[in-house]
Amino acid sequence: MTQNQRYQIYARHDLGMSRRQIARELGIHNSTISRELRRNATTSGYDPEQASPQ
C-alpha cells in the first residue's frame, strides 16, 4: 500500500465513510482497509504517518 493510499484512507475515514465505501473507491479489498485502520490506530484515531512505507 502506498503512502498516498494511506492519506486517502485517512481523509475518507475522517469524513465518516465506511470501510467498504473506502475500499470500493480505492479499489482495495475491505479487509485490507480494516487491517490498515487497526494496525495504525492511535489514541486519537488513524495515523497514516505511523505506517512505514513498503
Secondary structure, 3 states (H helix, E strand, C coil): CCHHHHHHHHHHHHCCCCHHHHHHHHCCCHHHHHHHHHHCEECCEECCCCCCCC
